[in-house]
Amino acid sequence: MKRVMLKSNIDKATGFEKRFENIGTVVFETSSEASVAVAKEIEALIRVKQAQKQPCILGLATGSSPKGLYAELVRLHKEEGLSFKNVISFNLDEYYPMEPDSVNSYVRFMQEQLFNHVDILPENYHIPDGTLPKAAIAEYCDQYEAKIKALGGIDLQILGIGGNGHIGFNESGSLQNSKTRLVALDHITRVAASGDFAGLDNTPRTAITLGVKKIMEAKRVILLAWGEGKSNIIKASTEGEVTSRVPASYLQEHNNATFILDKAAASKLTRINTPWLVEKIEWTDKLIRKAVLSLALHVKKPILMLTDADYIENGMSDLLADAGPAYDINIKIFNELQNTITGWPGGKPNADDSKRPERAEPAKKRVLIFSPHPDDDIISMGGTFKRLVEQGHEVHVGYQTSGNIAVADDEALRFANFVIDYNNRFGIESKEAEGIYKRAVAFLKNKKSSEIDTEEVRYIKGLIRKGEARATCHFVGVPEENIHFMEMPFYETGAIKKNPIGVADIKITMDLIDRIKPHQIYAAGDLADPHGTHKVCLDAVFAAVKELKPKKFMKDCWLWLYRGAWQEWGIDEIEMAVPMGPDQVLEKRKGIFKHQSQKDGVVFQGTDSREFWQRAEDRNKETADLYDVLGLSHYAAMEAFVRWHY
């Protein structure tokens, strides 16, 4: 198999051939670095074709993965003179039916992300037509493939990957010789896209996609994948068997295909997740802890019950030779894990804190909890949140965004109607309120599935979420003056697609931190959030903290990261685990229930059908169960945190 390597930050010690993957994979620190590297390869190909006076035939993808790539190609055009006049492109797919000017069409996506910003000739880019009569699609698809064949095939095909391993819209079950065609979309695919369409009911059920056969015929294939949410399917696609259940696995049989990944997407690969199974490694404290906990869970034994034989039989004889016997290693890791457990997340006053995750002093701390949406604080760390207040700390909450797009239209109407009824009952005349209500009703009655809410409707929805956030804070015991609605500008587009983080977002974050001067900051480190809001909010916190670092108060400020409804920290990553009893679990549930607009039918459900309170309880129970299985104290639930050092 021909393997093509792009320059990356892979540790040279790994060696390219010492892998479990059956296909070339290159891991970069960030998606930005990866996108730049891929753009350079495309640039080189375009320039070679220009020198040969030949067209460059590119296969292009849509979705979030190639956005950084397209941005870098635009930069190369504008700043380094890269011309696209010899480029002919064919896009992988398009929803059906779909008007080209729809906010969700791939025609519009490609124009906004790339085509409108470079000098590609309009007649040279091709995107499947989502407006055709169904009877005309088969012939159209044959012609689409014929155009590619007439040009000599695709020189370089860019792909993303779906959660079920689909490439293009070739869903699970697609055969390797499948042609360009109309397909029914898998439920998982539709759920993943439902955020863009304001709910599953509005999400298309079918799409036109380039067939697997044409993808496999491309001279070069690069698949892009970013984030933890893609890590499991990347492992299955690269290390698993070639199967129609995971169409991306077909690329193992391509003679010039490469998976380009960021660290998070690559995190489940065997050579990265369990490098000791691949080669001799230098056993750091972090790797020892990860290996021992993985071993205990694999053999289903408490840590202190692991034997020399367990280590030897599971590829860890090197560790045994370096740090053994097993008993000594077991005791060390058991004590480390034991020391993560604390019922005093703000530190225990007048106690020896040498083995505790938090400092004892100052006994009463100023605490700032950043909540990306108005319910992330209570969903993700509600038990810790309440305990910090009960233990006498000065707790502040910074609600980073309004969360208005997650409120259903009927909730907004109900709220507006309440204001009218309230005014009528108490004799309050307000023509403005009546006008807002009438305009909201008229708009929502005729609202198209892809249409952005009016500013008035968004404000009403934001008020609903503000009220729910206040109710939660009051339930926990946070005074009104400690509730801060930040309304970061990047979020307020009215659409699912948000703006990039900006200077104003960072300044708002900095100003709040500087005003409170906290001893503790809690922020959402949940990068598996499918909508990306958590990541932008976290980037703003990181940027603000780094900017404020020289200030004196920051020397006493620790930053703890929690995770939200989507994913939990790995057991080997946890640095502070706050246990909860059954009564505290119920109290947390009551706090979550204050967010009534997010119950009984969430607008952005994700792929998980459970409500957020159920996800939170199950996740916290699973964490507690892991501690129990590993031989530590058994609790009803646990909330987990990782400290970020700046």
C-alpha positions in Angstrom: 0.0 0.0 0.0 1.4 3.4 -0.9 1.4 5.7 2.1 1.8 9.4 1.7 2.9 11.4 4.7 2.3 15.1 5.4 4.6 16.8 7.8 3.1 16.7 11.3 4.0 16.6 15.0 3.9 12.9 15.3 6.5 11.6 17.7 9.3 10.1 15.6 9.6 7.4 18.2 6.4 5.9 17.1 7.7 5.0 13.6 5.2 5.0 10.7 5.1 1.2 10.3 4.6 0.4 14.0 0.8 0.8 13.9 -2.4 -1.0 14.2 -4.0 1.1 11.5 -4.5 -0.5 8.1 -4.2 2.9 6.3 -2.0 5.9 6.4 -2.9 8.2 9.3 -1.3 11.5 10.2 -2.0 13.2 13.5 -1.7 16.9 14.1 -1.9 18.8 17.3 -4.9 20.9 16.1 -7.3 20.9 13.2 -5.9 24.3 12.1 -2.4 22.9 11.6 -3.9 19.9 9.7 -5.9 22.1 7.5 -2.9 24.2 6.5 -0.9 21.1 5.7 -3.7 19.7 3.4 -4.1 23.1 1.8 -0.4 23.1 0.9 -0.8 19.7 -0.8 -3.7 21.0 -2.8 -1.8 24.1 -3.7 1.2 22.0 -4.9 -1.1 19.9 -7.0 -2.8 22.9 -8.6 0.5 24.5 -9.4 1.9 21.3 -10.9 -1.2 21.0 -13.1 -0.9 24.7 -14.1 2.7 24.1 -15.2 1.6 21.1 -17.2 -1.3 23.3 -18.7 -3.8 20.7 -17.4 -7.0 21.0 -15.4 -6.8 20.0 -11.7 -9.8 17.9 -10.8 -10.8 18.2 -7.2 -13.5 16.3 -5.3 -14.8 18.5 -2.5 -16.7 17.9 0.7 -19.0 20.0 2.9 -19.7 20.0 6.7 -17.6 21.4 9.5 -14.4 19.4 8.8 -13.2 21.2 5.6 -14.0 24.7 6.7 -10.5 25.4 7.9 -9.1 23.9 4.7 -11.3 26.2 2.6 -10.3 29.2 4.6 -6.6 28.5 4.1 -7.2 28.0 0.3 -8.9 31.4 0.2 -5.9 32.9 2.1 -3.5 31.3 -0.4 -5.4 32.8 -3.3 -5.6 36.3 -1.8 -2.2 36.5 -0.2 0.0 34.2 -2.2 -1.5 34.4 -5.6 -2.9 30.8 -5.9 -5.2 30.8 -9.0 -8.1 28.4 -9.3 -8.8 29.1 -13.0 -7.6 25.6 -13.9 -9.5 23.9 -11.1 -12.6 21.8 -11.9 -14.4 20.6 -8.8 -17.1 18.0 -8.1 -18.9 18.0 -4.8 -19.8 14.8 -3.0 -23.4 15.3 -2.3 -26.5 17.5 -1.7 -29.7 17.1 0.3 -32.8 16.2 -1.7 -35.0 18.1 -2.2 -33.0 21.3 -1.7 -33.1 24.7 -3.3 -29.6 26.1 -4.1 -30.3 29.4 -2.2 -31.5 27.7 1.0 -29.3 28.4 4.0 -28.7 24.7 4.3 -27.8 23.9 0.7 -24.4 22.7 -0.2 -24.4 25.1 -3.1 -24.6 28.0 -0.7 -22.1 26.4 1.6 -19.5 26.0 -1.1 -20.0 29.5 -2.4 -19.8 31.1 1.1 -16.8 29.0 2.2 -14.7 28.9 -1.0 -16.1 29.7 -4.5 -17.1 33.3 -4.0 -13.6 34.1 -2.6 -11.4 32.6 -5.3 -11.2 32.9 -9.1 -12.6 29.5 -10.0 -14.8 29.8 -13.1 -18.5 29.3 -12.3 -18.9 26.7 -15.0 -16.1 24.7 -13.5 -17.7 23.7 -10.2 -20.3 21.0 -10.0 -22.7 20.3 -7.1 -25.5 17.7 -7.3 -28.8 19.3 -8.2 -31.3 19.1 -5.4 -34.2 20.5 -7.4 -34.6 17.8 -10.0 -37.8 15.8 -10.5 -37.2 12.5 -8.8 -37.7 10.7 -12.2 -34.7 12.6 -13.7 -32.2 11.9 -10.9 -30.9 8.5 -12.2 -30.0 9.9 -15.6 -28.5 13.1 -14.0 -26.3 10.9 -11.7 -25.0 8.9 -14.7 -24.1 12.2 -16.4 -22.4 13.5 -13.3 -20.1 10.4 -13.3 -19.6 10.7 -17.1 -18.3 14.3 -16.7 -15.7 13.1 -14.1 -14.7 10.1 -16.3 -14.3 12.4 -19.4 -11.9 14.6 -17.4 -9.7 11.6 -16.5 -11.1 11.1 -13.0 -10.6 13.0 -9.7 -7.0 13.9 -8.9 -7.6 14.5 -5.2 -10.8 13.8 -3.2 -11.4 15.4 0.1 -13.7 13.6 2.5 -15.2 14.0 5.9 -16.6 11.1 7.9 -20.0 10.6 9.6 -20.6 9.2 13.0 -21.6 5.9 11.4 -18.6 5.8 9.1 -20.4 7.2 6.0 -18.4 9.0 3.3 -20.3 11.4 1.2 -23.8 10.2 2.0 -22.9 6.6 1.4 -24.5 5.2 4.5 -23.9 1.9 6.3 -24.7 -0.9 3.9 -23.4 0.9 0.8 -21.5 -1.4 -1.4 -18.0 -0.7 -2.7 -19.2 -0.6 -6.3 -22.1 1.7 -5.5 -22.8 4.4 -8.1 -23.8 8.1 -7.8 -27.5 7.9 -6.7 -30.4 9.1 -4.6 -30.1 7.6 -1.1 -32.2 7.5 2.1 -30.3 9.1 5.0 -29.6 7.0 8.1 -31.3 8.2 11.3 -27.9 8.9 12.9 -27.0 11.1 10.0 -30.3 13.0 10.1 -30.0 13.5 13.9 -26.5 14.9 13.4 -27.8 17.3 10.8 -31.1 18.2 12.7 -29.5 21.2 14.4 -29.1 22.9 11.1 -32.7 22.3 10.3 -34.2 23.3 13.6 -35.3 19.8 14.5 -35.4 16.3 13.1 -38.9 16.8 11.6 -37.5 19.4 9.3 -34.4 17.4 8.3 -34.3 15.9 4.7 -34.7 12.2 4.5 -32.9 11.8 1.2 -29.8 13.1 -0.6 -27.9 12.7 -3.8 -24.4 11.3 -3.3 -21.3 10.4 -5.3 -20.9 6.6 -5.2 -18.2 4.7 -3.3 -16.9 3.4 -6.7 -16.1 6.9 -7.9 -14.5 7.9 -4.6 -12.3 4.8 -4.7 -11.3 5.7 -8.3 -9.8 9.0 -7.2 -6.0 9.1 -7.6 -5.6 10.5 -4.1 -8.0 10.6 -1.1 -7.6 12.6 2.0 -10.2 12.1 4.8 -10.4 14.9 7.5 -11.7 14.3 11.0 -11.6 16.5 14.1 -12.7 16.1 17.6 -13.5 13.5 20.2 -16.8 12.8 18.7 -15.1 11.2 15.7 -12.6 9.1 17.7 -14.5 5.8 17.9 -15.5 5.7 14.2 -11.9 6.6 13.2 -10.6 3.6 15.1 -13.2 1.4 13.5 -12.5 2.7 10.0 -8.7 2.4 10.3 -8.1 -0.6 12.5 -11.3 -2.6 12.0 -12.3 -4.9 9.2 -13.3 -3.7 5.8 -17.0 -3.8 5.9 -20.1 -2.2 4.4 -21.2 -1.3 7.9 -18.4 1.3 8.0 -18.1 2.6 4.4 -14.9 4.6 5.4 -13.2 1.3 6.0 -13.2 0.7 2.2 -10.4 3.3 2.0 -8.1 0.7 3.6 -8.0 -0.8 0.1 -7.2 2.4 -1.7 -3.6 2.7 -2.8 -3.2 6.4 -1.9 -5.5 7.4 0.9 -4.6 9.2 4.1 -6.6 10.0 7.2 -5.7 13.5 8.5 -6.7 13.8 12.2 -6.3 16.1 15.1 -5.3 14.7 18.5 -8.8 14.4 19.7 -10.0 12.4 16.7 -7.0 10.1 16.9 -7.3 9.6 20.7 -8.8 6.1 20.4 -6.2 4.7 18.0 -4.3 1.9 19.6 -0.9 3.5 19.2 -2.1 6.6 20.9 -4.6 5.3 23.4 -2.4 2.3 24.5 1.1 2.9 23.0 2.6 0.3 25.3 0.9 -2.4 23.1 2.7 -1.0 20.0 6.3 -0.5 21.1 8.6 0.1 24.1 7.8 3.4 25.7 9.1 5.7 28.4 6.7 5.1 31.3 5.7 8.5 32.6 3.4 8.9 35.6 0.5 9.8 33.4 1.0 6.7 31.2 1.4 4.4 34.1 -1.9 5.6 35.6 -3.7 5.2 32.3 -2.2 1.8 31.7 -3.0 0.4 35.1 -6.5 1.7 35.2 -7.1 0.3 31.7 -5.7 -3.0 32.7 -7.9 -3.2 35.8 -11.0 -2.4 33.8 -10.0 -4.8 31.0 -9.5 -7.8 33.4 -12.4 -6.7 35.6 -10.4 -6.6 38.8 -10.0 -3.9 41.5 -6.6 -2.2 41.3 -5.2 -3.9 44.4 -6.1 -7.3 43.0 -3.9 -7.0 39.9 -1.1 -9.6 39.7 2.3 -9.8 37.9 0.6 -12.2 35.5 -2.0 -9.7 34.6 0.7 -7.2 33.6 2.7 -9.7 31.6 -0.3 -11.2 29.8 -1.5 -7.8 28.7 1.6 -6.3 27.2 2.9 -4.5 30.2 5.9 -6.5 31.2 8.1 -3.5 30.5 6.3 -1.6 33.2 6.6 -4.5 35.6 10.3 -4.6 35.0 10.8 -0.9 35.4 8.5 -0.2 38.4 7.3 -3.6 39.7 6.3 -5.8 41.4 2.6 -5.4 40.7 1.8 -4.7 44.4 4.0 -1.6 44.4 2.5 -0.2 41.2 -1.0 -1.1 42.4 -0.6 0.8 45.7 0.7 3.9 44.0 -2.1 4.1 41.5 -4.8 3.2 44.1 -3.6 6.1 46.3 -3.5 8.5 43.4 -7.1 7.7 42.5 -8.2 7.8 46.1 -6.7 11.3 46.5 -8.9 12.6 43.7 -12.1 12.1 45.8 -13.2 15.0 47.9 -16.4 16.3 49.4 -14.8 19.7 49.6 -14.5 21.0 46.0 -13.5 24.5 47.4 -10.9 22.9 49.7 -11.4 21.7 53.3 -10.6 24.4 55.8 -8.0 23.6 58.5 -7.0 20.3 56.9 -3.9 18.9 55.5 -4.2 19.6 51.8 -1.0 18.0 50.6 -3.0 15.0 49.1 -6.2 16.8 48.3 -7.1 18.1 44.9 -7.8 21.7 46.2 -6.1 24.1 48.6 -7.4 24.5 52.1 -6.7 28.3 52.1 -8.4 30.6 51.7 -11.1 28.8 53.6 -13.8 31.0 51.9 -13.0 31.3 48.2 -14.5 33.4 45.4 -15.7 31.0 42.7 -16.7 31.8 39.1 -18.6 29.1 37.2 -18.7 29.7 33.4 -21.8 28.1 31.8 -21.8 28.1 28.0 -25.6 27.7 27.9 -28.0 28.7 30.7 -28.2 25.1 32.0 -24.7 23.7 31.7 -23.8 24.7 35.2 -26.5 22.7 36.9 -26.5 19.8 34.3 -22.7 19.3 34.4 -21.7 20.2 38.0 -24.9 20.8 39.9 -23.9 18.8 42.9 -20.5 20.6 43.1 -22.3 23.9 42.4 -24.6 23.4 45.4 -21.9 22.1 47.7 -19.7 25.2 47.0 -22.6 27.4 48.0 -23.5 25.3 51.1 -19.8 25.4 52.2 -19.8 29.1 52.3 -17.9 30.1 49.2 -18.8 33.3 47.3 -20.1 31.7 44.1 -20.7 33.6 40.9 -22.1 32.2 37.6 -21.3 33.6 34.2 -23.8 32.6 31.6 -21.8 33.0 28.5 -24.6 32.8 25.9 -28.3 33.4 25.8 -29.1 29.9 24.6 -32.1 31.4 22.7 -32.0 29.2 19.7 -32.7 26.1 21.9 -36.2 27.4 22.8 -39.1 26.0 20.8 -41.4 28.4 19.0 -44.4 27.4 21.0 -42.6 28.2 24.2 -41.9 31.7 22.9 -45.5 32.2 22.0 -46.7 30.9 25.4 -44.3 33.4 27.1 -45.4 36.4 25.0 -49.1 35.4 25.6 -48.4 35.4 29.4 -47.2 39.0 29.2 -50.4 40.0 27.4 -52.6 38.2 29.9 -50.6 39.6 32.9 -51.0 43.2 31.6 -54.7 42.7 31.0 -55.3 41.2 34.4 -53.6 44.0 36.3 -54.7 46.9 34.0 -51.3 47.6 32.5 -51.7 49.1 29.0 -48.8 48.4 26.7 -49.3 48.8 23.0 -45.6 47.9 22.5 -46.1 44.5 24.2 -49.2 43.8 22.2 -47.4 44.7 19.0 -44.5 42.4 19.8 -46.9 39.6 20.5 -48.8 40.1 17.3 -45.6 40.3 15.2 -44.2 37.2 16.9 -47.4 35.2 16.2 -47.5 36.4 12.6 -43.8 35.5 12.1 -43.9 32.1 13.7 -47.1 31.1 12.0 -45.5 31.6 8.6 -41.9 30.7 9.6 -40.0 28.5 7.2 -38.0 25.6 8.6 -34.6 27.2 7.7 -35.7 30.8 8.5 -33.9 32.8 11.2 -36.0 34.1 14.1 -36.6 37.9 14.2 -34.7 39.8 16.8 -37.9 40.2 18.9 -38.5 36.5 18.9 -34.9 35.8 19.8 -35.1 38.2 22.7 -38.3 36.5 24.0 -36.6 33.2 23.8 -33.5 34.6 25.6 -35.7 36.0 28.4 -37.2 32.5 29.0 -33.7 31.0 29.4 -32.6 33.9 31.6 -35.6 33.3 33.9 -34.8 29.6 34.1 -31.1 30.3 34.9 -32.1 32.7 37.7 -34.5 30.1 39.1 -31.7 27.6 39.3 -29.3 30.0 41.0 -31.9 31.0 43.5 -32.6 27.3 44.1 -28.9 26.6 44.7 -28.6 29.7 46.9 -26.7 32.2 44.6 -27.8 35.8 45.2 -29.0 37.9 42.4 -25.9 40.1 42.3 -23.7 37.0 41.6 -25.6 36.1 38.4 -24.0 37.4 35.3 -25.5 37.2 31.8 -22.6 37.8 29.5 -24.4 37.5 26.1 -21.2 36.9 24.2 -21.6 38.4 20.7 -20.3 35.4 18.7 -23.5 33.5 19.6 -26.1 36.1 18.6 -26.5 35.2 14.9 -29.9 33.8 15.3 -28.8 30.7 13.4 -27.1 27.5 14.3 -24.0 28.6 12.6 -22.1 31.0 14.9 -19.5 33.6 14.3 -15.9 32.8 15.2 -14.6 34.0 18.5 -13.9 37.7 18.5 -12.1 40.3 20.5 -15.3 41.4 22.2 -16.0 37.9 23.4 -12.6 37.6 25.1 -12.9 41.1 26.6 -16.3 40.3 28.1 -14.8 37.2 29.7 -11.7 39.1 30.9 -13.7 41.9 32.4 -15.8 39.4 34.5 -12.8 37.5 35.7 -11.0 40.7 36.6 -14.0 42.1 38.5 -14.6 39.0 40.6 -10.9 38.0 41.0 -11.8 34.4 41.7 -9.7 31.8 43.5 -11.5 29.1 41.4 -12.8 29.1 37.9 -14.9 26.3 36.5 -15.4 26.1 32.7 -16.9 23.6 30.3 -14.2 21.5 28.8 -16.7 19.4 26.9 -15.3 19.4 23.3 -17.7 16.7 22.2 -20.5 19.3 22.1 -21.8 18.8 18.5 -22.8 22.4 18.1 -19.4 23.8 19.0 -20.6 26.5 21.4 -18.8 24.9 24.3 -15.5 25.1 22.4 -15.8 28.7 21.5 -16.7 29.6 25.1 -13.8 27.6 26.4 -11.4 29.2 23.9 -12.6 32.6 25.2 -11.9 31.5 28.8 -8.4 30.2 27.9 -7.6 33.4 26.0 -8.9 35.6 28.8 -6.9 33.7 31.5 -3.7 33.8 29.5 -4.1 37.6 29.0 -4.8 38.1 32.7 -2.0 35.8 33.9 0.4 38.6 34.8 -2.1 40.1 37.3 -1.4 39.3 41.0 -4.8 37.7 41.8 -4.3 35.1 39.0 -1.4 33.5 40.9 -4.0 32.2 43.4 -6.6 31.3 40.7 -7.1 27.6 39.7 -9.0 26.6 36.6 -11.1 23.4 36.7 -12.7 22.0 33.6 -16.0 20.1 33.8 -17.8 18.2 31.1 -21.4 18.5 30.0 -24.2 16.3 28.8 -22.2 14.8 25.9 -19.2 13.1 27.4 -17.3 12.5 30.6 -13.6 12.7 31.4 -11.7 9.4 31.1 -11.1 7.7 34.5 -7.3 8.2 34.0 -7.8 12.0 33.4 -9.9 12.8 36.5 -8.1 15.0 39.0 -11.0 15.9 41.3 -14.1 13.7 41.8 -16.9 15.1 43.9 -19.2 12.4 45.3 -22.9 12.7 45.7 -25.4 10.7 47.8 -28.9 9.7 46.7 -30.4 12.9 48.2 -27.9 15.1 46.5 -28.6 13.4 43.1 -32.3 14.3 43.6 -31.5 17.9 44.5 -29.5 18.2 41.3 -32.4 16.8 39.4 -34.7 19.5 40.9 -32.2 22.2 39.9 -32.2 20.9 36.3 -36.0 20.9 36.2 -35.9 24.6 36.7 -35.1 24.7 33.0 -38.6 23.8 31.8 -38.0 24.9 28.2 -35.3 22.2 27.9 -37.6 19.4 29.1 -40.0 17.1 27.2 -38.7 17.6 23.7 -35.3 19.4 23.4 -34.7 21.4 20.2 -31.2 20.1 19.9 -31.3 16.6 21.3 -28.2 15.3 19.6 -27.9 11.5 19.0 -29.0 10.7 22.6 -32.7 10.4 23.1 -32.5 10.8 26.9 -33.3 14.2 28.5 -30.4 16.1 29.9 -31.2 15.3 33.5 -31.2 11.6 32.6 -27.9 11.9 30.8 -26.4 13.7 33.7 -27.5 11.2 36.3 -26.4 8.2 34.2 -23.1 9.8 33.5 -22.5 10.6 37.2 -23.5 7.1 38.2 -21.2 5.6 35.6 -18.3 7.6 37.0 -19.1 6.4 40.6 -19.5 2.8 39.4 -16.0 3.0 37.8 -14.5 4.0 41.2 -16.4 1.2 42.8 -15.2 -1.4 40.2 -11.6 -0.3 40.7 -11.9 -1.0 44.4 -12.6 2.5 45.9 -15.5 3.8 47.9 -18.9 3.3 46.4 -21.1 6.4 46.0 -24.4 7.0 44.3 -22.8 9.5 41.8 -19.7 11.5 41.1 -18.9 14.7 39.2 -15.5 14.8 37.6 -13.0 17.7 36.9 -9.6 18.2 35.4 -7.3 21.1 36.3 -6.0 23.2 33.4 -2.6 24.8 34.0 -2.0 28.1 32.3 
